[in-house]
Amino acid sequence: MKKIVNENTQNVRIIPLGGLEQIGMNITVFETDDSIFVLDCGLGFPEDDMFGVDLVIPDTTYLQENADKIKGFVITHAHEDHIGALPYVLKEINAPIYATKLTMGIIERKLEEHNILDKIQRKVIKFGQTITLGDFHVEFIKTNHSIVDAAAIAIYTPQGIIIHTGDFKVDYTPIYGDAIDLQRFGELGKKGVLALMCDSTNAERPGFTPSERTVGRTLRNIFDEHKNNRIIVATFASNVDRVQQIINIAYEFGRKVVIEGRSMINIIDTAMKLECLNVPDDTLIDIDMIKNYPEEKTVIITTGSQGERLAALSRMANGTHKKVVIGPRDTIVFSSHPIPGNEKPVTKIINELFQKGADVVFQDTHVSGHACQEEIKLIYSLTRPKYAIPVHGEYKHLMAQAKIAEELDIEKSNIFIMHSGQVLEFANAEANLVGEVESGSVLVDGLGVGDVGNMVLRDRQKLADEGIVIVVLALDAYSGQVIAKPQISTRGFVYVKQSEDVLEETCCVVEETIGYCQNKGITDWGRLKGNIKDALSEFIWRKTKRKPMILPIIVEINL
């Protein structure tokens, strides 16, 4: 390969802070000695054992420590795993945002909700436009994905050109806008590409990802077969192309359309204002108006395709939705595949809908927004990179793409499967792993950001698994003597009415422990509580083979 860079230029470092060996929380730092820009800033969703946690965002300690070098955030597209952490991170690091039209519109909604819209500088970028961020020049390249206005990024660095595909697929017949700009990828390949950072989500799947239009044909057949039914379609709120097709088909069949679900309403409203979604006149109606039309003349497009507990479809399924009651004349279409881990809640909703007499369609109604193996090969063949850095996916997905890169004659030593926090440095067009920076996850729980850590999660896990036993002691403020029988309360441990004997014995154990402590002259509250916890833990395990959380509470009373 021809030489890409002159010697003695600035070194370039790539530092992923998230998005590797996992689905979601995508964020990558590009750095020289003088400049940093951040590509994407997404969130992750809590695991099953993260009780009470709402969101997971990346640890940006490294960015905060280098805030003076940050020139901006460059965003590839508007999915939550690429923009969801922005409002939280921007409160700590105020830097400009660069994104395409719809992406910026959705970001602005988020910033507005967090009351920081006026504090953040924003610039809408067109495809083909190049911006300068310190030592970097960043070009936006048109791609296709399951949301409008997705971009790949060509990064002109002191060491050479690095291409990051973002999430992408090759769709020659997109619903909105142009097809992916393959010509530009080829032109960059002729110039010489130092490294390709390519989406790995579907790297295990052979062939090509079908066009979004294939879903339209399936949906049209469903509408034709269910002319006498109300149709409810659940899909991702961000899949504007899918919503566009549903609206078009509903209009063809003379149906009114209701948009339901907060995130769906917000994104569709933004897409309409930015003219990324075209809705025929008098097609959309408010959900309050749905009762004025025959059921067979209506379509509801809703959130909840992933089984989210509070989403609109979940509330319809369990009978708590205030406006929509599911019945035998309903056809519900799941126009999405369950994200790994969501299979159980999705199946639960499908069962509930069937039990209400509805017809549920959940096969052949979705196509992926991510490239399969042949599309990945196409991008590699066009760009001909010296180095391959698989991104976006679990470890198995990254490995699958690494194998593709090897098949395309990229040397194994030039393929880097990184993990979050690792630093890949380019010097004289040669790449080496040179260390790590602080990375990880920050948990968002309600209004708290980062105040829930491993110890809190362990406590919540213990409460969920074994319950809690609360022991309340009343002590004389002067003598330190117990002045009343200990009070035992439990939650999630045993059913009190059926376990009175166990609780009475528990009370006796507490009294014996207090007596022991008094005989030993132990008056320190901390030691007293510790002895009670130890004695009760041993007793309860012996009696029940359970390990509830034990919480002694001492109340001091002045007599």
C-alpha distance (Angstrom), angle and dihedral (degrees) to the residues before:
residue distance angle dihedral
M1 . . .
K2 3.78 . .
K3 3.79 118.9 .
I4 3.78 110.0 -86.2
V5 3.79 102.7 -170.4
N6 3.77 140.6 32.3
E7 3.78 117.9 -119.1
N8 3.81 121.8 -103.7
T9 3.81 93.8 35.0
Q10 3.79 121.9 132.3
N11 3.77 117.4 -74.0
V12 3.80 117.5 -116.7
R13 3.79 125.2 -143.2
I14 3.79 128.7 -161.2
I15 3.80 113.9 -159.1
P16 3.82 118.8 178.4
L17 3.82 109.7 -158.1
G18 3.82 92.4 -176.3
G19 3.79 144.1 -13.9
L20 3.81 97.4 76.5
E21 3.81 123.6 108.0
Q22 3.81 86.7 6.9
I23 3.78 142.0 65.5
G24 3.80 109.0 -110.3
M25 3.82 138.8 4.2
N26 3.81 91.9 89.6
I27 3.80 115.3 -175.4
T28 3.81 129.4 142.8
V29 3.79 130.8 -177.4
F30 3.81 122.2 -145.5
E31 3.79 112.1 -164.6
T32 3.77 146.1 178.0
D33 3.79 126.0 174.8
D34 3.80 89.8 -87.1
S35 3.81 106.9 26.8
I36 3.80 143.1 46.8
F37 3.75 131.2 -177.4
V38 3.79 124.9 178.4
L39 3.80 122.8 -138.0
D40 3.82 111.8 -148.5
C41 3.79 126.1 -24.4
G42 3.79 109.7 -144.5
L43 3.77 138.3 167.2
G44 3.78 133.5 -130.7
F45 3.76 129.2 -141.9
P46 3.81 122.6 -115.0
E47 3.79 121.8 -95.9
D48 3.80 119.8 -121.2
D49 3.80 91.8 -97.5
M50 3.83 94.1 53.7
F51 3.79 94.6 92.3
G52 3.79 113.9 -161.5
V53 3.81 94.5 0.8
D54 3.81 113.3 134.2
L55 3.80 102.8 -171.2
V56 3.79 141.4 0.7
I57 3.80 118.6 -139.9
P58 3.81 130.3 -178.4
D59 3.77 122.7 -92.3
T60 3.81 103.6 -111.0
T61 3.80 97.8 -176.6
Y62 3.80 89.8 124.1
L63 3.80 91.1 54.8
Q64 3.79 92.5 47.8
E65 3.80 89.8 51.9
N66 3.82 89.9 52.4
A67 3.80 99.2 35.0
D68 3.81 93.0 129.9
K69 3.83 90.3 64.6
I70 3.83 97.1 49.2
K71 3.81 112.8 111.1
G72 3.80 98.0 178.5
F73 3.80 152.4 -55.5
V74 3.81 116.9 -87.4
I75 3.82 113.6 -159.5
T76 3.80 124.0 -159.0
H77 3.82 98.7 -165.3
A78 3.79 143.5 -21.9
H79 3.80 105.1 -96.6
E80 3.79 116.4 127.5
D81 3.79 92.7 -116.2
H82 3.81 87.4 61.2
I83 3.83 104.0 36.0
G84 3.81 107.0 16.9
A85 3.82 96.9 96.5
L86 3.81 95.2 48.4
P87 3.84 97.3 95.3
Y88 3.81 91.3 51.8
V89 3.81 96.6 43.4
L90 3.81 94.8 43.8
K91 3.78 90.4 57.9
E92 3.79 86.7 65.2
I93 3.83 99.3 32.1
N94 3.79 116.7 35.8
A95 3.80 106.8 -158.8
P96 3.84 134.4 141.4
I97 3.81 121.8 -89.6
Y98 3.81 122.9 -137.5
A99 3.82 119.2 -166.0
T100 3.80 144.0 134.0
K101 3.80 122.9 -87.7
L102 3.81 104.6 -86.7
T103 3.80 92.7 33.6
M104 3.79 90.1 55.8
G105 3.81 92.0 45.3
I106 3.80 91.6 56.6
I107 3.81 91.9 43.8
E108 3.80 90.4 52.5
R109 3.80 90.4 55.6
K110 3.78 89.2 55.7
L111 3.78 94.1 47.3
E112 3.79 89.5 49.0
E113 3.81 91.3 53.6
H114 3.82 88.6 53.6
N115 3.83 92.6 46.4
I116 3.81 94.2 -120.9
L117 3.82 101.5 103.1
D118 3.81 94.4 108.4
K119 3.81 92.2 47.5
I120 3.82 97.0 57.7
Q121 3.80 124.6 75.2
R122 3.81 112.7 -134.5
K123 3.79 134.9 -172.6
V124 3.80 127.3 -172.4
I125 3.82 112.4 -140.3
K126 3.80 127.9 -156.6
F127 3.79 123.9 -141.0
G128 3.78 110.6 -89.9
Q129 3.79 91.9 26.1
T130 3.82 119.8 125.9
I131 3.81 124.0 -152.4
T132 3.79 129.7 -168.0
L133 3.79 119.2 -127.5
G134 3.79 108.2 177.5
D135 3.80 108.1 -71.8
F136 3.81 91.9 -3.7
H137 3.79 132.6 81.6
V138 3.80 111.3 -159.0
E139 3.82 124.3 -160.8
F140 3.83 124.6 -166.2
I141 3.83 114.2 -139.3
K142 3.82 123.6 -165.8
T143 3.81 114.8 -111.9
N144 3.80 136.3 162.4
H145 3.79 125.8 -115.1
S146 3.80 139.0 145.5
I147 3.80 89.6 -76.9
V148 3.77 129.2 54.4
D149 3.83 122.0 -103.5
A150 3.82 97.9 26.3
A151 3.79 114.9 164.4
A152 3.78 140.5 -163.6
I153 3.77 115.6 -145.2
A154 3.80 127.3 -133.4
I155 3.80 109.1 -161.1
Y156 3.79 117.3 -159.8
T157 3.79 103.9 -155.8
P158 3.81 133.2 174.7
Q159 3.82 86.4 -102.7
G160 3.80 98.8 47.3
I161 3.80 142.1 -79.0
I162 3.80 118.9 -35.9
I163 3.81 118.0 -171.8
H164 3.81 122.3 -156.7
T165 3.81 111.7 -170.5
G166 3.81 97.0 -162.0
D167 3.80 111.7 -155.5
F168 3.80 106.0 -33.2
K169 3.77 150.2 155.2
V170 3.78 132.3 -173.2
D171 3.81 107.5 -110.1
Y172 3.80 114.6 171.4
T173 3.82 91.9 -175.1
P174 3.80 106.7 41.3
I175 3.78 120.8 175.9
Y176 3.80 94.7 -130.1
G177 3.77 128.3 28.9
D178 3.76 130.1 -15.1
A179 3.77 132.0 -32.3
I180 3.80 120.2 -98.2
D181 3.82 111.7 -66.5
L182 3.80 97.5 -114.8
Q183 3.79 90.2 161.6
R184 3.80 90.7 64.8
F185 3.80 91.7 50.8
G186 3.82 87.8 53.1
E187 3.80 92.9 48.5
L188 3.79 90.8 52.0
G189 3.79 89.6 48.3
K190 3.80 89.8 57.1
K191 3.81 90.4 51.5
G192 3.79 90.3 53.3
V193 3.82 125.0 -97.2
L194 3.77 117.4 -139.5
A195 3.81 96.9 -164.5
L196 3.80 140.0 -0.9
M197 3.80 120.5 -149.0
C198 3.79 102.8 -166.0
D199 3.81 133.9 -174.4
S200 3.83 109.3 -103.1
T201 3.82 101.8 -176.4
N202 3.82 95.3 110.4
A203 3.81 97.7 25.1
E204 3.81 90.7 120.8
R205 3.81 92.8 57.5
P206 3.81 118.6 88.8
G207 3.79 123.7 -138.9
F208 3.79 128.7 16.0
T209 3.81 131.0 -41.5
P210 3.82 108.7 -111.8
S211 3.78 119.9 -113.2
E212 3.79 119.5 -95.9
R213 3.81 87.6 -117.0
T214 3.82 90.7 70.6
V215 3.80 88.1 68.0
G216 3.79 89.1 53.8
R217 3.79 90.9 58.5
T218 3.82 91.0 50.9
L219 3.79 92.3 47.6
R220 3.79 91.6 48.9
N221 3.82 89.6 54.6
I222 3.82 90.0 50.3
F223 3.81 90.9 51.9
D224 3.81 90.3 48.6
E225 3.83 92.9 50.1
H226 3.82 94.5 46.9
K227 3.80 102.7 45.0
N228 3.81 92.0 139.8
N229 3.81 95.9 49.5
R230 3.75 135.2 79.9
I231 3.81 107.0 -115.3
I232 3.79 123.0 -142.6
V233 3.80 116.7 -172.4
A234 3.81 120.4 -165.2
T235 3.78 116.9 -162.7
F236 3.80 141.7 141.2
A237 3.79 111.3 -63.2
S238 3.80 90.5 -133.6
N239 3.81 95.8 53.7
V240 3.79 94.8 99.6
D241 3.80 92.9 165.1
R242 3.81 90.4 56.3
V243 3.79 91.2 49.0
Q244 3.81 89.7 48.5
Q245 3.80 91.1 55.1
I246 3.81 92.6 47.4
I247 3.80 91.0 50.8
N248 3.81 91.7 47.7
I249 3.81 92.5 50.6
A250 3.81 92.5 44.8
Y251 3.81 89.1 53.1
E252 3.82 90.7 50.4
F253 3.81 89.6 53.8
G254 3.81 93.8 45.7
R255 3.81 95.5 -111.7
K256 3.79 130.1 145.4
V257 3.80 116.6 -128.3
V258 3.80 128.9 -137.2
I259 3.82 121.1 -165.9
E260 3.81 110.4 -150.7
G261 3.80 132.4 -178.0
R262 3.80 126.0 57.2
S263 3.81 97.8 -108.4
M264 3.82 91.4 44.3
I265 3.81 92.2 51.1
N266 3.81 92.5 47.9
I267 3.79 96.1 49.1
I268 3.81 95.2 42.6
D269 3.80 91.1 48.0
T270 3.82 89.8 51.4
A271 3.82 92.4 46.4
M272 3.82 91.5 50.9
K273 3.81 93.0 49.1
L274 3.81 90.4 50.8
E275 3.84 91.4 45.6
C276 3.81 92.5 -118.4
L277 3.80 88.7 123.4
N278 3.80 125.0 47.6
V279 3.80 116.4 -154.8
P280 3.83 120.7 -175.1
D281 3.80 114.4 -123.0
D282 3.82 117.3 -85.9
T283 3.81 92.6 10.5
L284 3.81 101.1 108.6
I285 3.80 118.3 66.6
D286 3.80 133.0 178.1
I287 3.78 116.2 -102.9
D288 3.81 89.8 -116.5
M289 3.82 88.1 63.6
I290 3.79 95.7 53.8
K291 3.80 92.4 91.7
N292 3.83 89.0 63.7
Y293 3.81 92.8 65.7
P294 3.81 133.0 64.0
E295 3.80 111.0 -98.6
E296 3.81 92.1 -120.4
K297 3.80 89.1 58.4
T298 3.79 96.4 57.6
V299 3.79 138.5 78.4
I300 3.80 125.4 -167.8
I301 3.81 118.2 -156.8
T302 3.78 107.4 -162.9
T303 3.78 147.3 170.1
G304 3.80 122.0 -116.8
S305 3.80 103.0 81.5
Q306 3.84 89.4 132.9
G307 3.80 95.7 53.3
E308 3.81 94.4 -104.9
R309 3.79 106.3 179.1
L310 3.80 97.3 -132.3
A311 3.81 98.5 34.4
A312 3.79 120.1 117.7
L313 3.83 95.9 -106.1
S314 3.81 91.8 50.8
R315 3.79 89.9 53.7
M316 3.80 90.3 48.6
A317 3.80 90.5 50.5
N318 3.80 95.7 49.5
G319 3.80 94.3 42.0
T320 3.81 98.7 -112.8
H321 3.82 98.4 110.1
K322 3.80 109.4 112.9
K323 3.81 97.4 -149.1
V324 3.81 107.4 31.2
V325 3.80 126.9 57.2
I326 3.81 115.5 -172.6
G327 3.80 117.6 -134.9
P328 3.83 144.1 155.4
R329 3.81 92.3 -74.1
D330 3.79 93.0 62.7
T331 3.80 127.2 98.6
I332 3.80 112.7 -164.2
V333 3.80 118.2 -161.9
F334 3.80 120.9 -162.3
S335 3.80 100.9 -153.5
S336 3.81 95.3 -174.5
H337 3.79 141.5 56.9
P338 3.81 119.2 -113.6
I339 3.78 112.1 -99.1
P340 3.84 108.5 -121.0
G341 3.80 106.4 -81.5
N342 3.81 94.6 27.4
E343 3.81 96.8 81.7
K344 3.80 95.4 101.5
P345 3.82 98.6 50.7
V346 3.81 90.8 44.5
T347 3.81 91.3 51.0
K348 3.82 89.9 47.9
I349 3.81 91.4 56.0
I350 3.81 92.6 45.8
N351 3.81 89.4 52.9
E352 3.81 91.8 48.8
L353 3.81 91.1 50.4
F354 3.81 92.0 49.3
Q355 3.81 89.5 49.8
K356 3.80 89.5 56.7
G357 3.80 89.3 56.7
A358 3.80 97.5 -105.1
D359 3.79 124.4 140.2
V360 3.81 110.8 -120.4
V361 3.80 123.8 -158.6
F362 3.79 116.7 -169.0
Q363 3.81 106.9 150.1
D364 3.83 129.3 90.2
T365 3.80 92.3 1.0
H366 3.80 99.2 111.4
V367 3.78 141.6 53.1
S368 3.76 125.6 -166.3
G369 3.78 124.7 -107.5
H370 3.80 92.1 -143.9
A371 3.78 131.1 88.2
C372 3.79 121.0 -105.1
Q373 3.79 124.5 -145.6
E374 3.81 99.2 -76.2
E375 3.80 92.6 50.4
I376 3.79 90.6 48.9
K377 3.80 89.1 50.7
L378 3.80 89.2 50.5
I379 3.81 92.7 55.4
Y380 3.80 91.4 47.2
S381 3.81 91.1 48.7
L382 3.80 92.0 50.2
T383 3.80 97.0 45.6
R384 3.83 99.6 34.8
P385 3.81 94.5 -160.3
K386 3.78 124.6 -163.6
Y387 3.81 91.4 -142.2
A388 3.80 131.0 34.8
I389 3.81 120.7 -152.6
P390 3.83 110.1 179.5
V391 3.82 112.5 -149.7
H392 3.82 139.9 177.4
G393 3.76 110.8 45.2
E394 3.75 149.1 60.5
Y395 3.79 119.3 -66.0
K396 3.80 92.7 -91.8
H397 3.81 90.3 54.8
L398 3.80 91.9 50.1
M399 3.81 89.8 49.5
A400 3.82 91.0 49.7
Q401 3.79 90.5 55.4
A402 3.79 91.5 45.6
K403 3.81 87.9 58.6
I404 3.80 90.1 51.4
A405 3.79 90.4 51.6
E406 3.82 90.4 50.8
E407 3.82 90.5 50.8
L408 3.80 87.4 55.3
D409 3.82 90.8 56.7
I410 3.80 99.2 -102.1
E411 3.79 106.7 148.2
K412 3.77 113.4 -107.3
S413 3.81 90.1 -128.1
N414 3.82 88.2 58.2
I415 3.82 94.0 57.3
F416 3.79 113.9 90.0
I417 3.80 120.9 -165.9
M418 3.76 100.8 -170.4
H419 3.78 134.3 -174.2
S420 3.78 128.1 -144.9
G421 3.77 114.0 -70.9
Q422 3.80 96.9 22.7
V423 3.79 117.9 128.2
L424 3.81 118.7 -138.0
E425 3.80 110.5 -168.0
F426 3.79 127.6 -163.8
A427 3.80 115.6 -154.2
N428 3.80 121.1 168.5
A429 3.83 87.5 -9.0
E430 3.80 91.1 -59.1
A431 3.81 120.7 119.1
N432 3.79 127.0 -143.9
L433 3.79 136.6 162.7
V434 3.79 104.6 -116.7
G435 3.79 106.3 176.1
E436 3.78 144.3 -60.2
V437 3.78 139.5 -83.3
E438 3.78 130.3 -152.7
S439 3.79 111.7 -75.0
G440 3.77 140.0 148.5
S441 3.78 139.0 105.3
V442 3.78 134.6 -44.8
L443 3.81 116.1 -158.2
V444 3.79 121.9 -136.3
D445 3.81 113.6 -153.1
G446 3.79 114.0 174.6
L447 3.80 106.7 -55.5
G448 3.80 91.9 -18.1
V449 3.79 117.9 101.2
G450 3.78 115.0 -169.1
D451 3.80 96.1 -11.4
V452 3.80 92.0 108.7
G453 3.79 111.0 76.0
N454 3.78 138.6 162.5
M455 3.81 94.0 -72.0
V456 3.81 92.3 53.7
L457 3.80 91.0 46.7
R458 3.82 90.5 49.8
D459 3.80 89.5 52.3
R460 3.80 91.1 49.4
Q461 3.80 90.3 47.6
K462 3.79 90.4 51.6
L463 3.80 91.9 47.7
A464 3.80 90.4 50.2
D465 3.79 94.3 46.0
E466 3.81 103.2 39.0
G467 3.83 109.9 6.3
I468 3.80 127.7 -134.6
V469 3.81 137.7 -75.9
I470 3.81 115.6 -156.3
V471 3.81 119.7 -161.0
V472 3.82 117.1 -166.2
L473 3.82 118.4 -164.8
A474 3.80 125.9 -172.4
L475 3.85 113.3 -151.7
D476 3.79 130.1 -173.7
A477 3.82 107.3 -110.8
Y478 3.82 92.7 -137.2
S479 3.81 106.3 35.3
G480 3.79 99.4 27.6
Q481 3.80 88.9 -134.2
V482 3.79 121.9 144.5
I483 3.80 107.0 -107.4
A484 3.82 100.2 -174.7
K485 3.75 140.6 28.9
P486 3.84 111.9 -84.4
Q487 3.81 113.6 -98.5
I488 3.81 115.9 -134.4
S489 3.82 121.1 -159.4
T490 3.79 126.7 174.3
R491 3.80 137.1 -169.7
G492 3.79 123.5 -172.1
F493 3.82 91.9 -3.7
V494 3.80 109.7 88.8
Y495 3.79 136.0 -17.5
V496 3.79 101.0 -101.1
K497 3.82 98.9 -144.5
Q498 3.79 91.7 54.7
S499 3.80 95.8 41.9
E500 3.79 104.8 46.8
D501 3.82 91.7 126.3
V502 3.80 92.6 54.5
L503 3.81 92.0 48.3
E504 3.82 91.5 47.9
E505 3.80 89.8 52.7
T506 3.81 88.8 47.1
C507 3.78 89.3 55.6
C508 3.82 90.0 51.1
V509 3.81 91.0 51.7
V510 3.81 89.7 53.0
E511 3.83 91.7 50.1
E512 3.81 91.5 48.7
T513 3.80 90.7 49.7
I514 3.81 91.7 50.3
G515 3.80 89.9 50.0
Y516 3.79 90.6 50.7
C517 3.81 91.5 50.6
Q518 3.80 92.6 49.0
N519 3.81 91.4 50.1
K520 3.82 89.1 51.5
G521 3.80 91.6 47.8
I522 3.81 93.1 -115.3
T523 3.82 107.5 158.2
D524 3.80 101.6 148.7
W525 3.79 107.5 112.9
G526 3.78 94.0 -141.0
R527 3.81 93.6 54.6
L528 3.81 90.8 43.3
K529 3.80 92.0 53.6
G530 3.81 90.7 45.6
N531 3.78 92.5 54.0
I532 3.80 91.6 48.3
K533 3.83 91.6 50.1
D534 3.81 92.5 48.7
A535 3.81 94.4 47.3
L536 3.81 93.9 45.7
S537 3.80 94.0 45.4
E538 3.81 91.1 54.1
F539 3.82 93.2 44.9
I540 3.83 95.8 46.2
W541 3.79 92.5 47.3
R542 3.81 90.6 50.5
K543 3.82 92.3 49.1
T544 3.83 101.9 37.5
K545 3.85 108.8 10.3
R546 3.83 86.9 -125.2
K547 3.78 131.9 122.9
P548 3.80 108.8 -152.6
M549 3.78 122.2 176.2
I550 3.81 107.8 -94.9
L551 3.78 117.2 -149.3
P552 3.84 116.8 -175.0
I553 3.81 114.1 -164.1
I554 3.83 121.1 -167.5
V555 3.80 119.1 -157.9
E556 3.79 117.1 -164.8
I557 3.83 114.4 -146.9
N558 3.81 128.3 -167.7
L559 3.81 109.2 -141.8
